[in-house]
Amino acid sequence: MNILKNNIPYVNITNREKVTVARFETYVKCATVLREYFFLGFKSYESFRTIVIFYYPEINSLKLKKFWNCVLLDKEVRRYVEIVLEKLKKV
């Protein structure tokens, strides 16, 4: 989803506004990934954490918890979570 290209005239937007819209887009991506986990049956943080740490034990648990709560929209955490999601979809 690209909010910037779809809804806002690109030429009339400041750099600060572009950063804000990019943050919104990141939030949407993270929320979409978390929603897919929810629909796969991982409806609690504990179940989500267990499956992600099974594949990536080195992931920071605090960052993962903040990602679950949509407080920290970290690209590295999102990448790990997306990879695990793709593995789960193949099973």
C-alpha atoms as one frame of an Amber mdcrd trajectory, in Angstrom:
protein
   0.000   0.000   0.000   1.441   3.339  -0.963  -0.570   6.071   0.700   1.649
   8.789  -0.690   1.173   7.916  -4.352  -2.510   7.037  -4.065  -3.929   9.860
  -1.979  -1.623  12.864  -1.784  -0.457  15.111  -4.607   3.267  14.410  -4.485
   4.364  17.861  -5.668   2.553  19.731  -2.881   4.051  17.837   0.047   6.979
  18.844   2.242   9.777  16.533   3.303   8.412  16.490   6.843   5.008  15.418
   5.533   6.662  12.701   3.428   8.343  11.303   6.548   5.012  11.337   8.379
   3.252   9.503   5.554   6.112   6.983   5.374   5.623   6.299   9.094   1.908
   5.691   8.434   2.799   3.245   5.655   5.191   1.388   7.956   2.467   1.137
  10.579   0.045  -0.286   8.003   2.617  -2.911   6.927   3.277  -3.958  10.528
  -0.425  -4.090  11.373  -1.117  -6.199   8.280   1.552  -8.727   9.240   0.236
  -8.951  12.808  -3.313  -9.401  11.532  -2.177 -12.337   9.383  -0.638 -13.993
  12.454  -3.916 -13.458  14.300  -5.890 -15.145  11.507  -3.419 -18.067  11.525
  -4.284 -18.671  15.178  -1.548 -16.769  16.981  -3.927 -14.620  19.003  -1.744
 -13.935  22.019   1.691 -12.411  22.368   2.973 -15.608  24.000   2.046 -17.774
  21.004   3.394 -15.176  18.556   6.646 -14.854  20.514   7.093 -18.632  20.749
   6.870 -19.211  17.003   9.103 -16.258  16.070  11.765 -17.193  18.633  11.629
 -20.814  17.439  12.920 -19.642  14.046  15.020 -16.688  15.252  16.239 -17.219
  18.837  18.578 -14.233  18.543  15.723 -11.741  18.176  15.409  -9.204  20.978
  12.325 -10.112  23.048  11.746  -6.532  24.151  11.719  -5.300  20.548   9.394
  -8.137  19.607   6.979  -7.212  22.424   7.029  -3.562  21.348   6.394  -4.651
  17.758   3.390  -6.711  18.922   2.020  -3.625  20.672   2.772  -1.433  17.601
   5.036   0.777  19.699   8.250  -0.050  17.846   7.965  -0.424  14.082  11.473
  -1.784  13.606  12.370  -2.891  10.068  14.646  -5.695  11.276  11.961  -7.144
  13.542   9.363  -6.800  10.785  11.665  -8.645   8.376  12.082 -11.566  10.806
   8.356 -11.660  11.508   7.531 -11.610   7.780   9.995 -14.437   7.058   8.442
 -16.591   9.792   4.985 -15.784   8.437   5.976 -16.949   4.957   7.374 -20.174
   6.438   4.110 -20.761   8.296   2.071 -20.223   5.141   4.094 -22.928   3.345
   3.365 -25.525   6.028
